[in-house]
Amino acid sequence: MQTWIALLRSVHIGGKTALSFSDLQRDMRSLDFENVRILHQSGNIVFESSTRSISSMAQKIARRLEARHVLKPYVHLLSPTSLESAIAGNPFKASTSPETVHCFFLSQPTIEPNLRAIEVAKSPTEEFSLAERLFYLHAPEGLEGSKLAANVEKFLGVTAIGRDIPLLESLLKTSTGNRPAASS
């Protein structure tokens, strides 16, 4: 069994696209996933599976939620090792407020990111860094009202899902049982 982390977009426990905690857990278990843990009530799931195909698992989760709950979520799966690398690669570690640093996981590498549009959209206090399939955004004033955060996918030309660094660290701890992630 391998541990996986699923980041779901457009799924909120009890929010506008209401999905109960127990329904989401039941859906995940019905897909033969084990040790299902849902964190922070916003579509962050840690689970175990013998399946090794990330795309197959992501498609199964998305299809199940769409069929049972009329949701069309974007599902991004990663291993604890990949999550640990993303956290370690944070170029804004010196920030005194880690909750203002967000990591966006990209569905694929960007081909022609519109860096000019990013520079124009970002506020004077925002900083960003683009790595292979990661986009880091330091937004000291928060994401609310950030033109850059609102348009990340448009500017990069790929699907993306973002989480703040403290939440990612919490997911890593849950997925590894507080041990460092093993190489995969």
Backbone torsions as a table, in degrees:
resi	resn	phi	psi	omega
1	MET	NA	136.5	177.0
2	GLN	-113.7	144.8	176.7
3	THR	-88.3	139.1	178.9
4	TRP	-132.5	154.4	174.6
5	ILE	-117.6	126.8	176.7
6	ALA	-109.2	125.8	173.4
7	LEU	-106.3	119.6	-177.8
8	LEU	-109.1	134.6	173.8
9	ARG	-109.2	145.6	-178.4
10	SER	75.2	22.0	174.7
11	VAL	-131.3	119.0	178.8
12	HIS	-130.0	127.6	178.9
13	ILE	-71.0	112.3	178.4
14	GLY	76.9	7.0	-179.2
15	GLY	-93.0	-152.4	-178.2
16	LYS	-61.4	-42.6	175.4
17	THR	-98.9	71.7	-171.0
18	ALA	-60.0	127.6	174.8
19	LEU	-142.5	121.4	-176.7
20	SER	-72.5	151.9	177.4
21	PHE	-54.4	-47.0	-177.4
22	SER	-67.1	-36.5	177.0
23	ASP	-64.6	-43.7	179.9
24	LEU	-64.1	-42.1	178.7
25	GLN	-64.1	-42.9	178.5
26	ARG	-62.7	-42.9	178.4
27	ASP	-60.8	-44.4	-179.9
28	MET	-64.0	-42.4	179.5
29	ARG	-67.0	-34.4	179.9
30	SER	-66.1	-18.1	177.4
31	LEU	-90.1	12.0	-179.9
32	ASP	69.0	28.1	172.8
33	PHE	-90.7	146.2	-176.4
34	GLU	-119.4	164.7	177.9
35	ASN	48.6	48.7	-176.4
36	VAL	-75.0	125.1	176.9
37	ARG	-129.6	125.8	179.9
38	ILE	-106.8	127.9	-174.1
39	LEU	-116.1	146.3	170.5
40	HIS	58.9	21.1	174.2
41	GLN	45.6	38.5	179.1
42	SER	-146.3	38.1	175.0
43	GLY	77.8	34.8	174.5
44	ASN	-113.9	113.1	-172.1
45	ILE	-124.8	135.4	171.9
46	VAL	-113.6	133.2	-178.8
47	PHE	-153.7	171.1	177.5
48	GLU	-119.4	145.7	179.0
49	SER	-153.7	150.3	174.3
50	SER	-86.6	-11.8	176.9
51	THR	-69.8	137.5	-179.2
52	ARG	-104.5	-12.1	-176.2
53	SER	-85.6	110.4	179.9
54	ILE	-61.4	-46.2	-177.3
55	SER	-65.1	-38.1	178.3
56	SER	-62.9	-45.6	179.7
57	MET	-65.3	-43.4	-179.5
58	ALA	-61.8	-42.7	178.8
59	GLN	-64.4	-42.2	179.3
60	LYS	-60.5	-43.9	-179.7
61	ILE	-64.5	-47.9	-178.9
62	ALA	-61.6	-45.1	180.0
63	ARG	-63.0	-41.3	-179.7
64	ARG	-62.8	-46.4	-179.0
65	LEU	-66.9	-36.2	178.1
66	GLU	-67.7	-44.4	-177.6
67	ALA	-67.9	-43.1	-174.4
68	ARG	-88.9	-26.2	-171.9
69	HIS	-129.5	6.3	179.7
70	VAL	54.1	40.4	175.9
71	LEU	-107.9	151.2	174.7
72	LYS	-123.0	73.8	-176.2
73	PRO	-80.5	153.4	165.8
74	TYR	-93.1	129.9	-178.4
75	VAL	-115.5	122.3	176.7
76	HIS	-116.6	120.9	179.8
77	LEU	-107.4	143.9	175.0
78	LEU	-150.3	156.9	177.7
79	SER	-84.6	161.2	175.2
80	PRO	-57.3	-35.9	179.4
81	THR	-64.2	-42.8	178.1
82	SER	-64.8	-40.0	178.2
83	LEU	-64.9	-43.2	178.6
84	GLU	-60.6	-40.6	178.0
85	SER	-64.3	-40.1	179.3
86	ALA	-64.0	-41.6	178.7
87	ILE	-66.4	-44.1	-179.7
88	ALA	-64.9	-28.9	-178.4
89	GLY	-82.6	0.4	-179.7
90	ASN	-57.3	114.7	-178.8
91	PRO	-78.8	-4.5	-176.8
92	PHE	-113.3	36.0	-179.1
93	LYS	-61.6	-25.0	-177.9
94	ALA	-74.7	-8.4	179.6
95	SER	-60.9	133.5	179.5
96	THR	-77.9	-10.2	177.9
97	SER	-125.4	86.4	-175.5
98	PRO	-60.0	-22.2	178.8
99	GLU	-69.5	-11.1	177.2
100	THR	-90.8	-0.3	177.8
101	VAL	-105.7	125.7	-178.6
102	HIS	-119.3	141.7	176.3
103	CYS	-113.3	122.8	176.6
104	PHE	-101.9	124.2	177.5
105	PHE	-90.4	126.3	-175.0
106	LEU	-96.2	142.8	-178.9
107	SER	-65.1	-25.8	178.3
108	GLN	-161.3	166.1	177.3
109	PRO	-62.9	146.0	178.4
110	THR	-74.1	143.4	179.5
111	ILE	-96.0	-51.3	179.0
112	GLU	-136.9	75.1	179.4
113	PRO	-64.4	142.9	179.9
114	ASN	-88.7	79.1	-177.3
115	LEU	-64.5	-31.7	177.9
116	ARG	-63.0	-46.1	179.3
117	ALA	-64.5	-36.3	177.9
118	ILE	-62.3	-47.4	179.9
119	GLU	-60.6	-39.7	-179.6
120	VAL	-69.5	-39.9	-175.3
121	ALA	-76.3	-30.0	-174.0
122	LYS	-69.9	145.0	177.9
123	SER	-76.0	165.6	179.8
124	PRO	-60.0	-24.2	-178.4
125	THR	-92.7	-12.1	-177.5
126	GLU	-83.7	146.0	175.3
127	GLU	-131.2	150.8	178.6
128	PHE	-142.0	162.0	176.2
129	SER	-148.5	133.3	178.9
130	LEU	-110.7	122.0	175.3
131	ALA	-115.4	177.6	-173.3
132	GLU	-36.4	-68.8	178.8
133	ARG	-123.8	29.4	-179.6
134	LEU	-134.7	142.2	174.8
135	PHE	-127.9	118.9	179.5
136	TYR	-101.4	136.8	178.3
137	LEU	-131.2	120.9	172.9
138	HIS	-99.0	112.2	-177.2
139	ALA	-123.0	83.7	-175.9
140	PRO	-57.4	-25.6	179.8
141	GLU	-93.8	5.0	179.0
142	GLY	92.5	167.7	-179.3
143	LEU	-82.3	-23.7	178.9
144	GLU	-59.7	120.7	179.4
145	GLY	84.0	-0.6	178.7
146	SER	-77.7	116.0	177.9
147	LYS	-65.6	-34.1	179.4
148	LEU	-66.9	-49.8	-179.5
149	ALA	-60.6	-39.9	-177.9
150	ALA	-67.6	-20.8	-174.7
151	ASN	-120.0	16.8	-177.2
152	VAL	-52.3	-49.7	-177.1
153	GLU	-63.4	-42.4	179.5
154	LYS	-61.4	-46.1	-177.5
155	PHE	-69.8	-33.0	-177.4
156	LEU	-91.9	-20.6	179.2
157	GLY	76.1	21.8	178.7
158	VAL	-142.7	162.1	174.6
159	THR	-74.6	141.7	-178.0
160	ALA	-143.3	153.1	174.9
161	ILE	-137.8	129.3	-174.5
162	GLY	-115.4	150.6	174.5
163	ARG	-144.0	152.1	177.2
164	ASP	-79.0	159.3	-174.2
165	ILE	-60.8	-44.5	178.6
166	PRO	-59.1	-38.3	178.0
167	LEU	-65.6	-42.1	178.1
168	LEU	-62.6	-39.3	177.7
169	GLU	-64.5	-37.6	176.8
170	SER	-64.9	-42.3	177.1
171	LEU	-63.2	-39.4	178.9
172	LEU	-63.7	-46.1	179.1
173	LYS	-60.0	-42.9	179.0
174	THR	-64.9	-39.8	-176.0
175	SER	-75.1	-22.4	-178.1
176	THR	-110.6	-0.7	-176.8
177	GLY	63.9	35.9	-179.5
178	ASN	70.5	8.5	174.5
179	ARG	-94.8	156.2	172.7
180	PRO	-62.5	146.1	179.3
181	ALA	-65.4	139.2	177.3
182	ALA	-80.9	152.8	177.0
183	SER	-65.8	143.6	176.8
184	SER	-126.0	NA	NA
